[in-house]
Amino acid sequence: MLKIIWNKEDVEKIKSRLSSDYNLVLTDDPNEVPDHKVGIILDDSDLEKIKPILEMLAYEQSQIMFQTPSGWIQLPVTEITYLEAFGDDIYAHTLNMSSQMIKQPLYQLEEILRPYHFVRIGKSFIVSISKIRYIRTSFNAKLDLELVTGTHLEVSRSFVKDFKNALGIQKKED
């Protein structure tokens, strides 16, 4: 038996994601889990089937601390659409169309955000793969990305191959 403990506020989200295909029980029994928490109890044999769902739920709750010129800010990973560099100034753009200046080099942010499905698309841009609405071919072997916010970004020629590999759409070369 395996027991996973989650916040009560997330119970409905968890219930909607976990269908009756899994042999599991949700409990808020104080003998089983701490106050204000919910436990998921399942057979060890179901762990591999449910692992991707739990990873996605954890991803949706992820927050990252970024250093800013005036201190630190915590941003939910799911809110960040892309990061942009203007010289030494780095801006994190969010779903609500706001932006936050960050005091970290883009190459460090690329490493921090890679596990959250962010990919470098140019010398000055890192984009969240999950925030891409459309990908269109452009001039000179470049790609045009339209994000869910309506923003358009260009994948530079030297980054197209890595970008396609990150998405799993790279053609095999003969």
C-alpha positions in Angstrom: 0.0 0.0 0.0 1.1 3.5 -0.8 -0.2 6.7 0.8 0.1 10.2 -0.8 -1.0 13.3 1.1 -2.3 16.4 -0.7 -3.9 19.7 0.4 -7.7 19.6 0.8 -8.2 22.6 -1.6 -6.9 20.4 -4.4 -9.2 17.4 -3.8 -11.7 18.3 -6.5 -8.9 18.7 -9.0 -7.5 15.3 -8.0 -10.9 13.6 -8.1 -11.6 14.9 -11.6 -8.2 13.6 -12.8 -8.3 10.2 -11.2 -11.0 8.1 -12.8 -12.5 4.9 -11.6 -9.8 3.1 -13.6 -7.5 3.2 -10.5 -7.9 1.1 -7.4 -7.5 4.0 -4.9 -9.2 5.7 -2.0 -9.3 9.4 -1.1 -9.4 9.9 2.7 -9.4 12.8 5.2 -9.5 10.5 8.2 -7.4 12.2 11.0 -6.0 8.8 11.8 -4.6 8.5 8.3 -3.5 12.1 7.4 -2.8 15.4 9.1 -5.5 18.1 9.5 -6.4 20.0 6.3 -4.9 17.3 4.1 -6.3 14.5 2.0 -4.6 11.1 1.5 -4.7 9.0 -1.6 -4.3 5.4 -0.8 -3.6 2.9 -3.6 -2.1 -0.5 -4.3 1.6 -0.5 -5.1 0.7 -2.2 -8.4 -1.1 1.0 -9.5 1.8 3.3 -8.8 3.2 3.3 -12.3 -0.2 4.0 -13.9 -1.0 6.9 -11.6 2.6 8.4 -11.5 2.2 10.7 -14.6 -1.1 12.1 -13.2 0.6 12.9 -9.8 3.6 14.5 -11.6 1.2 16.7 -13.6 -0.6 17.8 -10.4 2.7 18.5 -8.7 3.9 20.5 -11.8 0.7 22.6 -11.7 1.4 23.5 -8.1 5.1 24.4 -8.7 6.4 27.8 -7.8 9.9 29.2 -8.4 11.6 32.0 -6.5 13.3 34.5 -8.8 15.6 37.3 -7.7 14.5 40.8 -8.8 16.2 44.2 -8.5 14.1 44.8 -5.3 14.2 41.4 -3.7 12.6 38.0 -4.5 9.3 37.0 -6.2 7.6 33.7 -6.3 5.9 32.9 -9.6 3.8 29.8 -10.4 5.5 27.9 -13.2 2.1 27.5 -15.0 1.7 31.3 -15.2 5.0 32.0 -17.1 4.6 32.1 -20.8 8.1 33.1 -21.9 11.3 34.9 -20.7 12.9 37.6 -22.7 16.3 39.3 -22.5 17.1 42.9 -23.3 20.8 43.2 -22.8 21.3 42.4 -19.1 17.7 42.8 -18.2 15.6 39.6 -18.2 11.8 39.7 -18.1 9.4 36.9 -17.2 6.1 37.4 -19.1 3.0 35.8 -17.6 -0.5 34.7 -18.7 -2.1 37.9 -17.4 0.2 39.9 -19.8 2.3 41.3 -16.9 6.1 41.1 -16.8 8.6 40.9 -14.0 12.2 41.9 -14.2 14.5 39.1 -13.0 18.2 39.3 -12.0 19.5 36.0 -13.3 21.2 35.2 -16.6 19.1 33.6 -19.2 21.3 30.5 -19.4 20.7 29.8 -15.7 17.0 30.3 -16.1 17.1 27.9 -19.0 18.5 25.2 -16.7 16.1 25.9 -13.9 13.0 25.9 -16.2 14.0 22.9 -18.4 12.2 20.3 -16.2 9.0 22.4 -16.5 9.0 22.1 -20.4 10.6 25.4 -21.2 12.9 25.6 -24.3 15.3 28.1 -25.7 14.1 29.5 -29.0 16.7 32.2 -29.6 19.5 34.2 -28.0 17.0 36.2 -26.1 14.0 34.0 -25.6 12.9 30.9 -23.6 9.3 29.8 -24.0 6.9 27.5 -22.2 6.0 24.6 -24.6 2.6 24.4 -22.9 1.8 28.0 -23.8 2.2 27.6 -27.6 -1.0 27.8 -29.5 0.3 27.6 -33.1 3.6 26.9 -34.9 3.9 28.3 -38.4 6.9 28.1 -40.8 8.4 31.5 -41.6 11.0 32.9 -43.9 14.6 31.6 -43.9 13.8 28.3 -42.1 12.5 30.1 -39.0 9.4 29.3 -37.1 6.7 31.7 -35.9 5.1 30.8 -32.6 1.7 32.2 -31.4 1.3 31.9 -27.7 -2.0 31.5 -25.9 -1.8 35.2 -25.0 -1.7 36.1 -28.7 2.0 37.1 -28.5 4.2 36.0 -31.5 7.7 34.9 -31.0 10.2 33.7 -33.6 12.3 30.5 -33.3 15.8 31.5 -34.7 17.3 29.3 -37.4 20.0 28.0 -35.1 17.5 26.9 -32.4 14.9 25.3 -34.8 16.4 21.8 -34.6 16.6 21.8 -30.7 13.1 23.3 -30.5 11.7 20.5 -32.8 13.5 17.9 -30.8 12.0 19.3 -27.5 8.6 19.0 -29.1 9.3 15.6 -30.6 8.6 16.7 -34.1 12.1 16.6 -35.6 12.3 14.6 -38.9 14.9 11.9 -39.0 17.7 12.9 -41.2 18.9 10.3 -43.8 
